[in-house]
Amino acid sequence: MFIKYRDTGYTCAALTLQGKGMKGIPILIVFFIIFLAASLLIPSPMFPGNVICSLIGNFAAEYKELLSALFNAVFYGVILWLVFVAVSRRFEKEK
């Protein structure tokens, strides 16, 4: 969606909460849940959660596994969501 300013004539792109903007939200939630569960269930440390938790140090030692899983879920969920949005926009342009 593009918004045109009345006085200046400039045009900018805006992400709306309807239509195309909300299309990828279920994908983001699904990938977040998948990577959260995988990070909690896999005993080996995964990037970037283990790096971020090592930078935090012993401040939150008892929550280290949970914080690592949350960082991994956010990181990989957002990356895969961006890939989904890019691919879906490419397919929409072909139509």
Secondary structure, 3 states (H helix, E strand, C coil): CEEECCCCCCEEECCCCCHHHHCCHHHHHHHHHHHHHHHHHCCCCCCCHHHHHHHHHHHHHHHHHHHHHHHHHHHHHHHHHHHHHHHHHHHHHHC
